[in-house]
Amino acid sequence: MQVPAPFDYARATSVAEALELLERHGEEARLVAGGHSLLPMMKLRLARPDWVVDINDVAELRHITEEPGRLRVGALTRHAELLGSEVVGRLFPIVHDAERVIADPVVRNRGTIGGSLAQADPAEDLTTVCDVLRAEVVIAGRDGERVVAMPEFHRGPYETACAQDEIVTEVRFPVRAGQGSAYEKVERRVGDWAVAAAGAALVLDDGGAITEAAVGLTALGLEGLAVEAAAVLVGQRPDEALFAEAARLAAAASAPVEDGRGPVDYKRHLADELTRRVLRTAAARAGALTAVQGG
Ligand SMILES: Cc1cc2nc3c(=O)[nH]c(=O)nc-3n(C[C@H](O)[C@H](O)[C@H](O)COP(=O)(O)OP(=O)(O)OC[C@H]3O[C@@H](n4cnc5c(N)ncnc54)[C@H](O)[C@@H]3O)c2cc1C
């Protein structure tokens, strides 16, 4: 049986207390939220914190708050709470698409949005979702709060803008009229990490033209958004040929590696196919279904 190296444990009841504990215990302290990434890493001795600071009692980190023009989601919000939220599904169906295929109910009952984004696993689903929704991440530290846009927050595999002595407190999603969004993932078996996945968000004006577009890929070696794919969409009306071109550009921007989940050609094919599908769904959800030709 794998067991973690010995560690001490502290339970914070506020963000201020958690920050104070992180500062007191320095480099060797790590936060734990759902524990579904940290604890496996500790058991494998890939992480060996001397102190684990538990934030599960920090009530101020656990909320879903609808405000004019935005939705605020506390970092300790569980996957299952996002999936069960009516307002999340109504405003951002892409979040429900992703949450349905993140792990299994056991993981979803504990794992959190803050832990997922902070972990920054290359196959993690919510980073792509937050990227395409142009979310912002609120980070608390000794000197107060700062708000970081997703592209600056996510710095690469297992690397974020959140320093070791800081805490992700909230994720903010801007609400845009006329937006449709979607996420689709291929997994080898139910509950597995992605072989490949794609997410898209489109904003359509009253005339049915695309005014904003964002396309992202998961587990496909693309850091940030597929910028060229999005650029060809803006100013156009949704149709199948346009989506095919955007999907081709997204696949070209991907840089998958061969591993146990499949060879490079297969993953590039998935990048193309999944991008096409999420664009269709996002357009349909934005109310443009009748404008999509030949889908
Ligand atoms: C079997 C299994 C299958 C999975 N499948 C998927 C999948 O298909 N897709 C997917 O996206 N994920 C998947 N996951 C990961 C799951 O979504 C976890 O919930 C997630 O990786 C981490 O969230 P957590 O709350 O458990 O974080 P924890 O494990 O508690 O923490 C992870 C890291 O984030 C840090 N951290 C936690 N909270 C904060 C915070 N508020 N501020 C700053 N740092 C913080 C911790 O210090 C640690 O370094 C899977 C996990 C398991 C165990």
The ligand as an SDF file (V2000), in Angstrom:
LIG
                    3D

 53 58  0  0  0  0  0  0  0  0999 V2000
   -9.7190    8.9960  -10.6090 C   0  0  0  0  0  0  0  0  0  0  0  0
   -9.7110   10.4480  -10.9770 C   0  0  0  0  0  0  0  0  0  0  0  0
  -10.1530   10.8260  -12.2220 C   0  0  0  0  0  0  0  0  0  0  0  0
  -10.1430   12.1670  -12.5930 C   0  0  0  0  0  0  0  0  0  0  0  0
  -10.6050   12.5200  -13.8320 N   0  0  0  0  0  0  0  0  0  0  0  0
  -10.6220   13.8240  -14.1790 C   0  0  0  0  0  0  0  0  0  0  0  0
  -11.0970   14.2240  -15.4530 C   0  0  0  0  0  0  0  0  0  0  0  0
  -11.5330   13.4100  -16.2790 O   0  0  0  0  0  0  0  0  0  0  0  0
  -11.0770   15.5540  -15.7520 N   0  0  0  0  0  0  0  0  0  0  0  0
  -10.6270   16.4940  -14.8600 C   0  0  0  0  0  0  0  0  0  0  0  0
  -10.6260   17.6710  -15.1950 O   0  0  0  0  0  0  0  0  0  0  0  0
  -10.1860   16.1420  -13.6390 N   0  0  0  0  0  0  0  0  0  0  0  0
  -10.1700   14.8420  -13.2920 C   0  0  0  0  0  0  0  0  0  0  0  0
   -9.7130   14.4840  -12.0360 N   0  0  0  0  0  0  0  0  0  0  0  0
   -9.2080   15.5350  -11.1210 C   0  0  0  0  0  0  0  0  0  0  0  0
  -10.3270   16.0730  -10.2650 C   0  0  0  0  0  0  0  0  0  0  0  0
  -11.0970   16.9230  -11.0800 O   0  0  0  0  0  0  0  0  0  0  0  0
   -9.7890   16.8680   -9.0600 C   0  0  0  0  0  0  0  0  0  0  0  0
  -10.8770   17.3770   -8.4320 O   0  0  0  0  0  0  0  0  0  0  0  0
   -8.8600   18.0400   -9.3790 C   0  0  0  0  0  0  0  0  0  0  0  0
   -7.7090   17.6930  -10.0640 O   0  0  0  0  0  0  0  0  0  0  0  0
   -8.2700   18.7030   -8.1650 C   0  0  0  0  0  0  0  0  0  0  0  0
   -9.2510   19.2850   -7.3980 O   0  0  0  0  0  0  0  0  0  0  0  0
   -9.1970   19.0960   -5.8350 P   0  0  0  0  0  0  0  0  0  0  0  0
  -10.1660   20.0300   -5.2410 O   0  0  0  0  0  0  0  0  0  0  0  0
   -9.3460   17.6440   -5.5120 O   0  0  0  0  0  0  0  0  0  0  0  0
   -7.7040   19.6200   -5.5000 O   0  0  0  0  0  0  0  0  0  0  0  0
   -6.6310   19.1000   -4.4650 P   0  0  0  0  0  0  0  0  0  0  0  0
   -6.1960   17.7130   -4.8010 O   0  0  0  0  0  0  0  0  0  0  0  0
   -7.0830   19.3440   -3.0870 O   0  0  0  0  0  0  0  0  0  0  0  0
   -5.4430   20.1260   -4.8080 O   0  0  0  0  0  0  0  0  0  0  0  0
   -4.7910   20.0810   -6.0500 C   0  0  0  0  0  0  0  0  0  0  0  0
   -3.7060   21.1600   -6.0670 C   0  0  0  0  0  0  0  0  0  0  0  0
   -4.3030   22.4520   -6.0600 O   0  0  0  0  0  0  0  0  0  0  0  0
   -3.9180   23.1860   -4.8920 C   0  0  0  0  0  0  0  0  0  0  0  0
   -5.1160   23.9040   -4.4730 N   0  0  0  0  0  0  0  0  0  0  0  0
   -6.3130   23.3660   -4.1260 C   0  0  0  0  0  0  0  0  0  0  0  0
   -7.2070   24.3410   -3.8840 N   0  0  0  0  0  0  0  0  0  0  0  0
   -6.5490   25.5110   -4.0770 C   0  0  0  0  0  0  0  0  0  0  0  0
   -6.9290   26.8770   -3.9930 C   0  0  0  0  0  0  0  0  0  0  0  0
   -8.1840   27.2480   -3.6540 N   0  0  0  0  0  0  0  0  0  0  0  0
   -5.9980   27.8170   -4.2550 N   0  0  0  0  0  0  0  0  0  0  0  0
   -4.7370   27.4830   -4.6200 C   0  0  0  0  0  0  0  0  0  0  0  0
   -4.3180   26.2090   -4.7030 N   0  0  0  0  0  0  0  0  0  0  0  0
   -5.2210   25.2350   -4.4550 C   0  0  0  0  0  0  0  0  0  0  0  0
   -3.3950   22.1510   -3.9110 C   0  0  0  0  0  0  0  0  0  0  0  0
   -2.4230   22.6940   -3.0360 O   0  0  0  0  0  0  0  0  0  0  0  0
   -2.7810   21.1260   -4.8430 C   0  0  0  0  0  0  0  0  0  0  0  0
   -1.4980   21.5450   -5.2360 O   0  0  0  0  0  0  0  0  0  0  0  0
   -9.6910   13.1540  -11.6690 C   0  0  0  0  0  0  0  0  0  0  0  0
   -9.2360   12.7730  -10.3930 C   0  0  0  0  0  0  0  0  0  0  0  0
   -9.2380   11.4260  -10.0410 C   0  0  0  0  0  0  0  0  0  0  0  0
   -8.7690   11.0470   -8.6800 C   0  0  0  0  0  0  0  0  0  0  0  0
  1  2  1  0
  2  3  1  0
  2 52  2  0
  3  4  2  0
  4  5  1  0
  4 50  1  0
  5  6  2  0
  6  7  1  0
  6 13  1  0
  7  8  2  0
  7  9  1  0
  9 10  1  0
 10 11  2  0
 10 12  1  0
 12 13  2  0
 13 14  1  0
 14 15  1  0
 14 50  1  0
 15 16  1  0
 16 17  1  0
 16 18  1  0
 18 19  1  0
 18 20  1  0
 20 21  1  0
 20 22  1  0
 22 23  1  0
 23 24  1  0
 24 25  2  0
 24 26  1  0
 24 27  1  0
 27 28  1  0
 28 29  2  0
 28 30  1  0
 28 31  1  0
 31 32  1  0
 32 33  1  0
 33 34  1  0
 33 48  1  0
 34 35  1  0
 35 36  1  0
 35 46  1  0
 36 37  1  0
 36 45  1  0
 37 38  2  0
 38 39  1  0
 39 40  1  0
 39 45  2  0
 40 41  1  0
 40 42  2  0
 42 43  1  0
 43 44  2  0
 44 45  1  0
 46 47  1  0
 46 48  1  0
 48 49  1  0
 50 51  2  0
 51 52  1  0
 52 53  1  0
M  END
$$$$
